[in-house]
Structure formats: structure tokens, C-alpha cells
Amino acid sequence: MQPVQAFLNRLRWDPAFAGGGFALAYLDRRAKAPVVVPFGAITFDAGASRMIGLVDGAGEERKIPMHRIRRIYKDGVVIWEHQGDSGEGPKA
């Protein structure tokens, strides 16, 4: 089982692994539903290692705790999933 932080770090720093179209789904507390965003749309703040940043559809900058990330996709296929979502555990 690979934690989401380790998986995201590998995407950020390992060019051999990071080829392809990556996206992630996080649980939006306002919409009470998962929201999918391309990996290139998120930012990382060295001072907040357990958060990601993004600009939402309304143009608002938001900070999302990593524990709300539910899935990571590569070219539209789920390659990592939050352990509590499927009963199968992470796929990576």
C-alpha cells in the first residue's frame, strides 16, 4: 500500500513514472461529491506538506487536505484509490 503523499511525490519528481495524463479526484465538502482535476492544475506548498492547492471552476484558490484525495487516474484509468472507498485497497 502506497500512501497518497508518496504517490504524489513520485508523480512530481520521477519523470520516468510521470509520463501520461494524470488527474486526481478529491472529495469536495461543498458539493459532497468527488471532483476530478488534472494533475497539472494542482500546486504544492512546502510549508503545508499535507495540502494541495488548486483554482476551482469559480476562480477561487482552494487548499485541499491530502486525506480528501479519493482516486488518482492515469489516462482515465484508476491507478490509486483511497483504501476506504472500494474495499480493495490502493491499486498502486
C-alpha positions in Angstrom: 0.0 0.0 0.0 1.4 3.4 -1.0 0.2 6.5 0.8 -1.2 9.3 -1.4 1.7 11.6 -0.4 4.3 9.1 -1.6 2.4 8.6 -4.8 2.1 12.3 -5.5 5.8 12.9 -4.7 6.6 10.2 -7.2 4.5 11.9 -9.8 6.2 15.2 -9.1 9.8 14.0 -9.0 10.1 10.9 -11.1 10.0 11.8 -14.8 10.0 8.1 -15.9 6.9 7.5 -13.9 5.1 10.7 -14.6 4.5 10.3 -18.4 0.9 10.3 -19.3 -2.3 12.2 -18.5 -2.7 12.2 -14.7 -5.7 13.5 -12.8 -7.0 13.2 -9.2 -10.4 13.1 -7.6 -10.9 14.8 -4.2 -13.9 14.9 -2.0 -15.5 18.4 -2.3 -17.2 19.1 1.0 -19.4 21.8 -0.5 -20.7 19.6 -3.3 -20.5 16.4 -1.2 -19.1 14.6 -4.2 -15.8 13.8 -5.8 -14.3 16.5 -8.1 -11.7 15.4 -10.8 -8.9 17.9 -11.6 -5.9 17.4 -13.9 -2.6 16.9 -12.1 -1.1 20.0 -13.8 -3.8 22.2 -12.1 -2.7 21.4 -8.5 0.1 23.1 -6.6 2.2 22.1 -3.6 3.3 24.4 -0.8 6.5 23.3 1.0 5.1 24.8 4.3 1.9 22.7 4.1 3.1 19.2 3.2 -0.3 17.6 3.8 -2.2 20.0 1.5 -2.6 20.6 -2.2 -3.7 23.9 -3.8 -5.9 24.4 -6.8 -8.0 27.0 -8.5 -11.6 25.8 -8.7 -14.1 26.4 -11.5 -15.2 29.7 -10.0 -11.6 31.0 -10.0 -11.2 30.7 -6.2 -7.9 29.4 -4.9 -8.5 26.5 -2.6 -6.4 24.3 -0.2 -7.4 20.7 -0.1 -6.1 18.3 2.6 -4.5 15.2 1.1 -6.7 12.9 3.1 -9.6 14.0 0.9 -8.0 12.7 -2.3 -10.0 9.7 -3.3 -8.5 8.5 -6.6 -5.6 9.1 -9.0 -6.1 8.4 -12.7 -3.6 7.9 -15.5 -5.0 8.3 -18.9 -8.5 7.9 -17.5 -7.8 4.6 -15.6 -7.8 4.5 -11.8 -4.3 3.6 -10.6 -4.7 4.6 -6.9 -7.8 4.6 -4.8 -8.4 5.6 -1.2 -8.5 2.4 0.9 -11.9 3.1 2.4 -13.6 3.6 -0.9 -13.7 0.2 -2.6 -12.7 -2.4 0.0 -9.9 -3.5 -2.4 -7.3 -1.0 -1.1 -4.9 1.1 -3.1 -4.2 0.0 -6.6 -0.6 1.2 -6.6 
